[in-house]
Amino acid sequence: MRSAPTILHLDMDAFYAACEQAAKPSLRGKPVVVGGIGPRGVVATASYEARVFGIRSAMPTAQARRLCPNAAYLHPRFTLYRQVSDAVMELLRALSPLVEPLSLDEAFVDLEAGGVVAETSAVRAVGEKLRRDIRAVTGLTGSVGLAGAKLLAKIGSEAAKPDGLVVIEPGTERELLGPMTVRTLPGVGPATAEALRRAGITTVAETAEAGEAELVRLLGKSHGAGLYAMALGKDDRPVVADRDAKSVSVEDTFEVDLTDRTRVRAELVRLADRCVQRLRAAGRSGRTVVIKVRNYDFSTLTRSETLRGPTDDPGVVREAAARLLETVDTTGGVRLLGVGVSGLADFTQEDLFAQLATEREAEETAQAAPESAADDASEPEPEQERPRRWHPGLDVVHDEFGAGWVQGSGVGRVTVRFETPWSAPGRVRTFAVDDPALRPGEPLPLVVGGVPEAGQSSPAIRPKSLSAGGEDGTESDAGEEISSR
């Protein structure tokens, strides 16, 4: 345990929803829900305005719609979220070489490793400056906790929400933790909490009073001893920079169960290609291919195949995933499909047979190209691929009206609001879904030149007492991750 609060924990406030409010002036101060928008989607993040109605993360979107039918329900835009996250992480790395990202919107920072004086006044000044810099660069707010241990720094940032800073002085840990529920402590899930409740233990103070021997008896040696130390406020876990990813995976949940075997295979190939794209973007290769199949009855199966060496060849991953699918019965209907690669490495070892097959396929394509070239010479170049669905929240550009975003679509029409992050709330117009003047766009920066324009309003926030959920995304039709667990 440190004698000064030099461990900082940053947690961005309602991150996905706040990004959407910052990008869409017409949504500022209004309830916004980001996540899966279909009948089987779940909430990834709800704005503070939406949480007033009881909406929380991991809640089924259908339930959220019943609680707040007038909220804006938007499809996630991970491209934007990663851009904003990269800017925030860059600010953190300017403070210290030891930055431990936990997700796109959350990280620990060891300020002592960055040369910050180990005094409360000095670390508080760094935390306040960080919050100002984040607002200037992104237009968003973040909450900061400062303490002598990671456990306490995270508790501090939670208490600071939204848009605040809390410093926990070393020596005050037990007084602070005592009245909190035992679920506050890391590693205490529903099962552990229930085992402790049956023993009459519901708060952190009661956990500490029970003693290490009793907790070991209830939970086992490792878990019990670790929980006792944390109940006393003891946490010597270091801030670890560049945690190595253990796997790369993507998955999709379908609005209607897939019963056509050909469609299932096609979706699996598409997921395999997306997985390889993320694998290559991370500069990695992998040796074990894993597929995940969730059936109509919610039963979930996983199958894996270990290759002879690590690869980032999409053909190899597609073939392995297809072989694995042959071992799974999908006749009842498939609710979710996923493809992952684990056993990561930073080099490749090509599969000779797959390489030969790829070369043979390329050769056949090259031979066929001259024959089709003459037929295609008179044909116009294909237009930009249009989306299969105009998801609410999608960035679009219109030849006449400029940049905007999709408010909704159906019965052959798509409704677009034309506005930018630095404009006033824009006008709404409706077009045919196949209007040639309308096309998908790219996310615009949330602030101009890194600093909000004069008069630019910020996303509205509410006290944490009105919050009903966290920030974690769960099963949605945009699920994809690089897992470090």
N, C-alpha and C positions, 0 to 999 in steps of 0.2 A: 504494500500500500504506500502511496506517495504522500509526502507531507504537504504538497501543494496541488491545487486542482488543475493539473496540466494535461489532462486527457479531455479532448473536446468531442462531443457527439453532435452532428448536424442532422436534422430531419426536416426536409422540405415540407411545407404545409399543404396537405391535400393535393399532392403534386400533379397527377394527371389532370384533375379537374381545374386546378389553378392555371396550368398551361393552357387549357381550353378557354378559360375565362379571359386570360391575358390576350389570347389570339383572336377572340371574338367579342368585340365591345358590347354587342347586344346581350351577352350572357352575364356581364359583370353584375354582381349583386343578386343573381338569380340561381335557383337550384340547378346543379349540373351533375349528371351521373355518367361516368365513363365505364365501359365494360362491354360484355357481350350483349347485343341488342336484340337478338332473336329470342324465341320463346324458351330456349334452354340456356340462355346466357346468364352470367352472374356479374355482380357489381365489382369492378376493380377499385374504383375510388369514387367517393361522393364529396361534393363541395360542402362547406360548413352550412350553407343555406339548405342543402338537401338533407343533411343529418338532423336538422330540426324536426323533420317528419319521421325520424326513426330509421332512415336508410343507412346502411353500413356496408363495408366491404364484405365480399363472399356471400351476400344475400342474393337470392335469385332475382333477376331483373324483373320477372313477372310480378313478384311480390313488391318490389320497389315501385313499379308503375301503379300498383293499387294504392300504395301509401302516398305517392306524390305524382299523380298523372300529368301535371303540368310542367314537370321538370324537363330539361333538355337531356335526352338520352343519346349519347354519342359513342361511336366506334373508336377504339384507341388509335392514336397516331404515334406509333413507337419511334418513327423517324424524328419527329419533333422532340419527343421526350429524351431521346438519346442526345440530340444536339444540345438541349438545355443542360442535361446531366453532365456532358463533357465540359461545358463552360464552368459549371459549379465545381467539378472535380479539379479543374485547372486552378481555380482559386485556392482550393484546399492544399494542393501540392506546392503552392507558393509559400504556404505556411510551414510545411514540414516535409521531409522525405518519407515519413511514416504515415501514410494514409491508407486506411482499410475500408474500401467501399463494401457496403452490405447489399446495396441495390442501387437502382438508378437515382434514388432520392435520399440516400442515407449513408453516412460514413463516420468512422472514428478517425481522429487526428491526434498524434502524439506531439504536443506543442513543445515539450522539453527537447525532443530530438531536433526541433527546428530552431533551437537557440533562444526560445522565449524565456525570460526570467521567471523563475519558479516563485512567483508572488501573485496573490489574488488580484491585485490591481492591474498587473501586467496582463494576465491571461484574460481578465474581463475586457480590457481594452481591445485585445486581439479578437475576442468573440464579437464585440459590438462592431468593430470595423468589418469583420467578415459578413455580418448581416447587411451592412450598408453596401458592401461591394456586390453581394448577390443581387440585391434589389437593383443596383445600377446596371449590372450586366444582363440580368434576365427579366427584370420587372416583377419578380416573384419574391415571396418571403420564405424564410426558413427559421426554425427554432433551434436554439443552441443550449446544450447542457455541458457544464464544466465541472469536473470532479477528479479525485485521485484514483479512480478505477473505472473501467468500462461499464460495469453494471450501473454505477451511480450516475455516470455521465448520460447514459441512455434514459434513466429515470428523470434526470434533470431536464433533458430536452422534451420529454413527454409532458412534464409539468409546465414547461414554458410555452406550450402551444396555445394559440397560434401566434407567430411572430414575436417571440420573446426570448429571454436569456435567463437561465437559472444557474447560479454557482452553488455547489454543495461543498462546504468547507470540510476538510478532513477533520475527523473527530466528532462530527455530527451525524454520522451514518446511521447508527442504531436508532437515534431519536427520530430521524426522518423515516426510516423504513418501518419502524414498529407498527404503526396503525394500518399500513397498507395490506391489501389482500395477498395471500401467498402466491396467487397467480402472477404477481408482479415479478417474481424471481424467474430468471431464465431456466428452462428445463422443466417447469411445472405446467404440465398440460392438464386436460380434463381428468385423465385417469389418476395422475399423481395427486391432484387437488382433491379428488373424491376419496382417495385412500387416507389423506391427511384429515379430511372433514370427518370421516368415520371415527378418527382418533381424537376428535375435538380440536383440531388445529385448523384455523381459518386465516389467521393474520401472520405477518412476518415475525412479530413479537412473540406470538405463541409458538412459532417454529423454533425460534432461538431458545425459548424457555424449555421446550421439550427435551433439548439436549441431543448431542450427537449419537449416543447409544440408542436412544429411542427411534431416531430417524433412520439409523442403519437397520434396526429391526423391522421398521415399516417398509423401507424402500430398497434395502440392499446396501452393501458397503460403499460402493462408489457413489451412487446417487445420493444416499443419505448423508455421507460426509461432505460432499460438495454443496448440498443444499444448506447444511448447517453453517458452513463457512460464509455462504452468501447471505444468510439470514443475519449474520453478525456484521455484514457490510464488507466482508473480506473478498477481494477479487483481484488476483495478481495476473490475470491474463494480459499479455502484451498486445499492443497494436501491431498487426502484421500487415505489411504492405504487399501488394501483388499476390493475393491469394490465388493459388493455381486452380484453374477450372478442372473439374473432374469429368465433365461430360458436356456435350452440346446436343440440344434436342428441340424439336418443334412439334406442335400438335394442333389439331383442329377439332372443334365440336360441331356437329352438323345439326341444322334445324330439324331435319327429317332423317330418320334412320335410313342408312344405306343398305339396301337389300340386293342390289345388282352387283354381282361379283366383279364384273368388268369395271364398274364405277369405283368400287373399293380399291381395286388395283391401280386405277388411274390416280386416285387421290393419294395413295401411298407413294407412287412415283413422284408426284408433285411435292409431297412433304420431304421425300428423300433429297430432292434437288434443293429445297429451301434449307434443309439441314446442312448440306455440303457448302452452300453459300455462306452460312454463318460460321461453319468450321474454317473455311478459307479466310474469311474476314478476320478471324481470331489468330490466323497464322498457325493453325494446328492441323494435325491429322489424327486419325483414330483407328483402333484395331478391332473394336467390338461394335457391331451394329445391333441395335435394339428396336423392336417395334412394340407399340402399346395399342391394344384394342379394347375399347369399352363397349360392351354389348347393350342391346335394348333394355336388359334388366339390370343395368349398372354393374354387372360383373365385369371385372377388368383382368385382362390377360397380358402378360409380357413374354416375349420370346427374344432370344439373343443368339448371335453367331459370332464367334471370334475368328478373325481372318489370320492369315499367316504373317501379316505385317501391317503396320499402320498405313492408311491411305486417305487421300482426299479426292479420290476419283469418283465423280457422281455415278458413273456406270457401275462401279463395284458396289457402291452403297445401294443403288437401286436393285441390283441383282440379288444382293444378300437380303434386302427387305422383302423382295418378292418371294424368295425361298421360304422365309420365315412365315409369310402370310399363308402359304400353302398348308402350314401345320395348324391353322386356326379355322374353326367352323364359324362362318359369318352369315349363315342362312337365316338366322333369326333377326338380323338387322344390326348395324354398327352405329353407335352413337358418337364415338370419338375414335380418332386414329392419331398415332404419334410415331415419329421416327427419331431415334437418337444415336449418337456415336459416343462411346466411352473408350477408356484406355488411351487417353490422348498423348500425343508426342509432337515434337516440333520437326519431324522429318517424315518422309514417305518411303514405303517399301512396296513397289508396285507388284500386283498380282499378275504373273506372266500370262495366264490364260485370259484374264479380263483385258489385259493390254492388247493381246492378239485379237480378241473379239472387237475391241474398240477400233483398232487399226483396220480390220476387215470391214467394219461398218463404214468407216471414213472413206475407204477405197471404193466401196460400192456407191456411196453418195457422190464421190468425185466422178465416177464413170457415168452416173445418171445425169449429172449436172449439164453436160453439153447437149444432151437430147432435149432437156426441158428448157434450156436457155432460149432457143429460138421461139418456142411457144410463149414464153413469158416476156419476150422483148417488147411486145406491143402493149402489155398490161401496165397500168399505172402502179406506182409504188404503194404498198399497203399503208393505210392510215394507222395512226397510233392506236395501239390496242385499247379498247374501251373496257371499263370495269364490268365484271359480271353483275355487280349491284352497285347502285349509288348509295353507299352507306352514309347515314347521318354523321356530319362532322368532317367528311372527306373534303380535302382541298381541291378546288376546281378553278379553271380559268375560262372566261368567255371572250371571244374575239372582240365583242363590242363593249362589254361591261367590266372586263378585267377580272381581278382575283376575288374569290368568294368561297363559300363553303356550303355543302349540302345540308339543308334542313330536313328534308324527307323526300321520299319517292314512292310511287305506286301507280297502278293502272296506266302505265306508259308515260308518266310525267315525273319530272324531278324539280323540286323547289330549291332555289339557291338564294342565299343572302349575300349580297356583295358588300364586303367591308374588309378592312385590314386591321392588324393589331394597333396601329397608330391613328386610325380614322374614327369618326363618329359612327354610331350604329347605322348600318347600311340598309338599303331597300331590298325587298324580297321580290323575286321574279320566278316564273314557272316556265319550263321548257319541255319539249319532248325528250325522252330519254336518249333518242338517237340523233339529237340536234348536232350537226357537224361542227357548229361553232363552240360547243361546250366540250371540254376535255379535262382529265385529271391534272392537278397542279402539284406544286411542291410547297411544303410549309414555309411561311414567311417568318423572318426573325421577330421575336416578341417586342424588341425595343429597337429604336433607330440608332445606329452607331454605337451600340452598347450602353446608351443612356436614354431613359424614357423621355419622350418629348414633353415640353411644358404643357401642363394641363391634362396629361394622359392619366386616366383614372386607373386605379389598381384593383385587382380582384378583391371583392369584399370578403371579410373573414368574420367569424363569430367566436365567442369564448369557447374554450375547450369543454366547459360543462355541458354544452349543447351537442358535443360530438358523440356519435354513436358507433364509430368504427375506425379501423385502421386503414393502412394504405396498400395492403398486399393484394395483388391480383390472384384470382384462382381460375378455375376452368372457364375459358371463354373461347370464342371462335377466332381469337387472335393469339392464342397461347404459344409462346416460344421463349426459351430461356437458355442461358449458359449457367449451369448449376455448379456450385462449388461445394455441395454437400455430398 
